[in-house]
Amino acid sequence: MATRRLLNGAKTILVILILLLSCHPKIFACSCNEKLTIEEAVKDAELVIDARALRKSNYNATTNRFYINHSFKGGFQRKDSLSIFSTNSSSSCGFSFEEEGRYIIYAYSIFDKDHNRLIIGYETNVCTRTTRYNYEEINAIKLAVANYPQQSEKPNIDLKQKVFEIGSKIHFTDSCSFYFECDCCSGKIVFNSDSTFYYLGSCAADLTARKGYYTWKNDTLQLTYMSLSVSRLYNFENETDTSATDFIISDTNVEETVINYSVSLCDNRILLSDLENDKFGIETTSSYNEVIEFISNHFSERFNQLQKKD
C-alpha cells in the first residue's frame, strides 16, 4: 500500500510538472544573444529603415506592410512600401508591430540555404535592434552609416542580353523554376546592352510589350517601365472570316512604373525578387537574339511610331 501511495504521489507531481511546463510561457521564452551595438547592427543587417506600419500584425505569424520614411541601408527609397515578416509569438522572439506605429527596423533576407534562393523578403525579431522610433537611435544610425564602407553602386552581376521569366512566388518551385497553372500569369524581361529592357506579358494568345530602362541603386536593381504599352491581341473574327487578320496591334498609355528587385542566385542562375509585389524573375536559357527578333517583328514598328509622335 505504501508503494502504491508513493507511485500515486509521483504521478501527481509529474502531472503538475507537465501542466506547469505547458502553461507557463516564460519556460519557453525567447532567448537572445547579447544585443549588437548600433554600429554592429548597421553592418550586420541587410535592411535598416525608418518606417511606419500600415497594417496591424495578426496573431502568430504575419507579413507586416510598411511605408518607408527613410532607408539607411537596403537600396529602397522614401515613400516605397514593402513587407517584413515577423511572428507575434514571444517564445519565437517575434516583434509585434502596431498599426500606424513608427519604427526603426533592422531586417534580414529570408534565405533558403538548401536551394540557395530568397524566399519571401525580409524578417526581423526582438533579438535585433528593431524598436520604436527615437531620435537617439536615428542619430547614432546616421553616424554609423557615415562611417560604414559604402557598397559599390553595381554588384558583379551582368544582365546584358539575358532573358528572364517572370511570375508570382506561388508558382515558383524548389527547383528554381516556375510551374504555371494559369493562362495569364507569366512574362519575360529581356535586358539589352544599353541599360534598356523589354517586358513581354502573356495572357493566352495575347501579348503585351513595354519598354524601360534599368539602373542599380547600391545592390538593388531598379526597373523603370515607360508609359507606352503595345498589345498584340488575338482576333477571334478570323475563326469565321478567313480574310480577317490573325492579330490586332493596339497601344495605350499607362502609368510609368518603378519596380525594385533584390538580386541573388538560385542554382547558379540569377534570381530577381520583387519584394513589394511578391514576384520572382529567374534567368533562363532562352536565346536573346530570337526574343529580340520576335519583338522587332511584332512590336518595334508601333513603338517607333508612338515615340515619333511624342
C-alpha positions as CSV (number, residue, x, y, z in Angstrom):
1,M,0.0,0.0,0.0
2,A,2.9,2.4,0.8
3,T,4.4,1.7,-2.5
4,R,1.2,2.4,-4.3
5,R,0.8,5.7,-2.4
6,L,4.3,6.7,-3.4
7,L,3.6,5.8,-7.1
8,N,0.4,7.8,-7.0
9,G,2.2,10.7,-5.4
10,A,4.9,10.6,-8.1
11,K,2.2,10.6,-10.8
12,T,0.5,13.6,-9.3
13,I,3.8,15.5,-9.2
14,L,4.5,14.5,-12.8
15,V,1.1,15.8,-13.9
16,I,1.6,19.1,-12.1
17,L,5.0,19.5,-13.8
18,I,3.6,18.8,-17.2
19,L,0.8,21.4,-16.6
20,L,3.4,23.9,-15.5
21,L,5.6,23.4,-18.5
22,S,2.7,23.6,-20.9
23,C,1.1,26.7,-19.3
24,H,4.0,28.9,-18.2
25,P,5.2,30.9,-21.2
26,K,8.4,32.0,-19.5
27,I,9.7,28.4,-19.5
28,F,9.8,28.6,-23.3
29,A,10.6,32.3,-23.5
30,C,12.7,33.7,-26.3
31,S,16.4,33.6,-25.7
32,C,18.6,36.2,-27.5
33,N,22.4,36.5,-27.6
34,E,23.9,39.8,-26.4
35,K,22.3,42.6,-28.4
36,L,24.6,44.2,-31.0
37,T,25.7,47.8,-30.8
38,I,24.2,50.2,-33.3
39,E,27.5,50.1,-35.4
40,E,27.5,46.3,-35.4
41,A,23.7,46.1,-36.2
42,V,24.0,48.5,-39.1
43,K,26.9,46.5,-40.5
44,D,25.2,43.1,-39.9
45,A,21.6,43.9,-41.1
46,E,20.7,43.8,-44.8
47,L,18.0,46.4,-44.4
48,V,17.9,49.4,-41.9
49,I,14.8,51.7,-42.3
50,D,12.7,54.3,-40.5
51,A,9.2,53.1,-41.4
52,R,5.5,53.4,-40.5
53,A,3.4,50.2,-40.1
54,L,0.5,50.2,-42.5
55,R,-1.2,47.0,-41.2
56,K,-1.5,45.7,-37.7
57,S,0.0,42.3,-37.1
58,N,-2.1,39.2,-36.8
59,Y,-1.6,36.6,-34.1
60,N,1.2,34.1,-34.5
61,A,2.9,34.8,-37.8
62,T,2.3,37.5,-40.3
63,T,3.9,39.7,-43.0
64,N,3.7,43.4,-42.0
65,R,3.4,46.1,-44.5
66,F,5.5,49.3,-44.1
67,Y,5.7,52.8,-45.6
68,I,9.4,53.9,-45.7
69,N,10.2,57.3,-44.3
70,H,13.9,56.8,-44.7
71,S,16.2,54.0,-45.9
72,F,19.6,53.9,-44.3
73,K,20.6,50.6,-45.9
74,G,19.0,48.2,-48.4
75,G,18.5,50.4,-51.5
76,F,14.9,51.4,-51.0
77,Q,13.6,54.9,-51.5
78,R,11.4,57.2,-49.4
79,K,7.7,56.5,-50.0
80,D,8.4,53.0,-51.1
81,S,6.4,50.3,-49.3
82,L,7.5,46.7,-48.5
83,S,6.6,43.7,-46.5
84,I,8.6,42.4,-43.5
85,F,7.9,39.2,-41.7
86,S,7.8,38.6,-38.0
87,T,5.9,36.4,-35.6
88,N,3.8,37.7,-32.7
89,S,4.8,34.7,-30.6
90,S,7.1,35.8,-27.7
91,S,8.5,32.3,-27.5
92,S,9.6,32.6,-31.1
93,C,11.2,36.0,-30.5
94,G,8.6,37.8,-32.6
95,F,8.2,41.5,-32.7
96,S,4.6,42.8,-32.5
97,F,4.0,45.9,-34.6
98,E,1.1,48.3,-34.0
99,E,-0.8,49.8,-36.9
100,E,0.4,53.4,-37.7
101,G,3.3,52.9,-35.3
102,R,6.7,54.3,-36.4
103,Y,9.6,52.0,-36.1
104,I,13.4,51.7,-36.7
105,I,13.7,48.3,-38.3
106,Y,16.8,46.1,-38.7
107,A,15.9,43.3,-41.0
108,Y,17.5,40.3,-42.8
109,S,16.5,38.5,-46.0
110,I,14.7,35.1,-45.6
111,F,17.0,32.7,-47.4
112,D,16.6,29.1,-48.3
113,K,20.1,27.7,-47.8
114,D,19.1,24.3,-49.2
115,H,18.2,25.8,-52.6
116,N,20.3,29.0,-52.5
117,R,17.4,31.4,-53.1
118,L,15.5,34.2,-51.5
119,I,12.0,33.0,-50.4
120,I,9.8,35.8,-49.3
121,G,11.6,39.0,-48.5
122,Y,12.8,40.3,-45.1
123,E,12.3,39.4,-41.5
124,T,13.0,40.9,-38.1
125,N,12.6,39.9,-34.4
126,V,13.2,41.2,-30.9
127,C,16.8,39.9,-30.9
128,T,17.7,42.6,-33.4
129,R,17.8,46.3,-32.6
130,T,14.3,46.9,-34.1
131,T,12.5,49.3,-31.9
132,R,10.0,52.2,-31.7
133,Y,11.3,55.4,-33.4
134,N,13.6,57.5,-31.2
135,Y,15.9,60.3,-32.1
136,E,18.9,58.9,-30.2
137,E,18.9,55.7,-32.3
138,I,18.4,57.6,-35.5
139,N,21.3,59.9,-34.9
140,A,23.5,57.0,-34.0
141,I,22.5,55.2,-37.2
142,K,23.3,58.2,-39.3
143,L,26.8,58.3,-37.7
144,A,27.3,54.6,-38.2
145,V,26.2,54.8,-41.8
146,A,28.6,57.7,-42.4
147,N,31.5,55.5,-41.1
148,Y,30.3,52.3,-42.8
149,P,32.2,51.5,-46.0
150,Q,29.8,52.2,-48.9
151,Q,28.8,49.3,-51.1
152,S,29.6,49.5,-54.8
153,E,27.0,51.1,-57.0
154,K,26.7,47.9,-59.0
155,P,27.1,44.3,-57.9
156,N,29.2,42.0,-60.0
157,I,26.2,40.7,-62.0
158,D,25.9,41.1,-65.8
159,L,22.4,41.3,-67.1
160,K,23.2,42.2,-70.7
161,Q,21.4,40.2,-73.3
162,K,19.9,37.9,-70.7
163,V,16.2,36.7,-70.7
164,F,14.3,36.2,-67.5
165,E,11.0,34.5,-66.9
166,I,8.7,36.5,-64.5
167,G,5.9,35.1,-62.3
168,S,4.4,35.1,-58.9
169,K,6.2,33.5,-56.0
170,I,3.3,31.0,-55.5
171,H,4.3,29.4,-58.9
172,F,8.0,29.3,-58.1
173,T,9.3,25.8,-57.2
174,D,12.1,24.4,-55.2
175,S,13.9,23.6,-58.5
176,C,14.3,27.4,-59.2
177,S,11.8,27.4,-62.0
178,F,8.1,28.2,-62.5
179,Y,5.1,25.9,-62.7
180,F,2.3,27.8,-64.2
181,E,-1.3,26.7,-63.9
182,C,-3.0,29.7,-65.5
183,D,-3.1,31.4,-68.9
184,C,-2.2,34.9,-67.7
185,C,0.5,34.6,-65.0
186,S,3.8,34.6,-66.8
187,G,6.0,37.1,-68.6
188,K,9.6,37.8,-69.8
189,I,12.1,40.5,-69.2
190,V,14.8,40.9,-71.8
191,F,17.8,43.0,-70.9
192,N,19.6,44.9,-73.6
193,S,23.3,46.1,-73.6
194,D,22.4,49.8,-73.4
195,S,20.6,49.6,-70.0
196,T,17.2,49.3,-71.5
197,F,14.9,46.3,-71.4
198,Y,11.7,44.9,-72.9
199,Y,8.9,43.3,-70.9
200,L,6.6,40.8,-72.6
201,G,3.5,39.7,-70.7
202,S,1.4,36.8,-72.0
203,C,-2.3,36.0,-71.5
204,A,-3.5,33.1,-73.5
205,A,-2.8,34.1,-77.1
206,D,-2.4,37.8,-76.3
207,L,0.9,39.5,-75.7
208,T,1.7,42.9,-74.2
209,A,5.0,44.7,-74.6
210,R,6.6,47.6,-72.6
211,K,10.0,49.2,-72.8
212,G,12.0,50.6,-70.0
213,Y,15.4,51.2,-68.6
214,Y,17.3,49.8,-65.6
215,T,19.7,51.2,-63.1
216,W,21.5,50.0,-59.9
217,K,20.8,51.6,-56.6
218,N,23.5,50.1,-54.4
219,D,22.7,46.4,-54.5
220,T,19.1,46.9,-55.7
221,L,18.1,46.6,-59.3
222,Q,15.6,49.3,-60.3
223,L,13.4,48.9,-63.4
224,T,11.5,51.8,-64.8
225,Y,8.7,50.8,-67.1
226,M,7.9,53.6,-69.6
227,S,4.3,54.6,-70.2
228,L,4.0,53.2,-73.7
229,S,2.3,49.8,-73.9
230,V,1.7,47.9,-77.1
231,S,-0.6,44.8,-77.3
232,R,-0.8,42.0,-79.8
233,L,-4.4,40.7,-79.4
234,Y,-5.8,37.6,-80.9
235,N,-8.6,38.4,-83.5
236,F,-11.5,36.0,-82.9
237,E,-13.1,37.2,-86.1
238,N,-10.6,35.2,-88.1
239,E,-12.4,32.0,-86.9
240,T,-15.4,32.9,-89.0
241,D,-13.8,35.2,-91.6
242,T,-10.7,33.8,-93.2
243,S,-9.8,37.2,-94.7
244,A,-9.5,38.7,-91.2
245,T,-6.1,39.3,-89.7
246,D,-4.9,36.8,-87.0
247,F,-3.8,39.5,-84.6
248,I,-4.6,43.1,-83.9
249,I,-1.9,45.5,-82.7
250,S,-3.2,48.2,-80.3
251,D,-1.5,50.7,-78.0
252,T,-2.2,52.7,-74.9
253,N,-0.6,55.0,-72.4
254,V,-0.3,53.6,-68.9
255,E,1.3,54.9,-65.7
256,E,5.1,54.8,-65.6
257,T,6.0,52.1,-63.1
258,V,9.2,51.7,-61.0
259,I,9.9,48.2,-59.5
260,N,12.8,47.4,-57.2
261,Y,14.4,43.9,-57.3
262,S,16.9,42.3,-54.9
263,V,19.4,40.1,-56.7
264,S,20.7,36.7,-55.6
265,L,21.5,33.3,-57.1
266,C,19.3,30.2,-57.4
267,D,21.1,27.1,-58.5
268,N,23.8,29.3,-60.1
269,R,21.2,31.3,-62.0
270,I,20.4,35.0,-61.4
271,L,17.2,35.4,-59.3
272,L,15.3,38.7,-59.2
273,S,13.0,39.2,-56.2
274,D,10.3,41.9,-56.3
275,L,9.7,42.2,-52.6
276,E,6.8,44.6,-52.8
277,N,4.6,42.5,-55.2
278,D,5.9,39.0,-54.2
279,K,7.1,38.2,-57.7
280,F,10.3,36.5,-58.9
281,G,12.3,36.6,-62.1
282,I,14.7,33.7,-63.0
283,E,17.4,33.7,-65.6
284,T,16.6,31.3,-68.5
285,T,18.5,29.8,-71.4
286,S,16.2,31.4,-74.0
287,S,18.0,32.9,-76.9
288,Y,18.3,36.7,-76.6
289,N,18.5,37.1,-80.4
290,E,15.4,35.1,-81.0
291,V,13.3,37.0,-78.5
292,I,14.6,40.4,-79.8
293,E,13.8,39.2,-83.4
294,F,10.2,38.4,-82.3
295,I,9.8,41.8,-80.6
296,S,11.2,43.6,-83.7
297,N,8.8,41.7,-86.0
298,H,5.7,42.4,-83.9
299,F,6.1,45.4,-81.7
300,S,9.1,47.6,-82.7
301,E,7.3,49.4,-85.6
302,R,4.4,50.5,-83.3
303,F,6.9,51.6,-80.6
304,N,8.8,53.7,-83.1
305,Q,5.6,55.3,-84.5
306,L,4.5,56.2,-81.0
307,Q,7.8,57.6,-80.0
308,K,7.9,59.9,-83.1
309,K,4.5,61.3,-82.1
310,D,5.9,62.2,-78.7
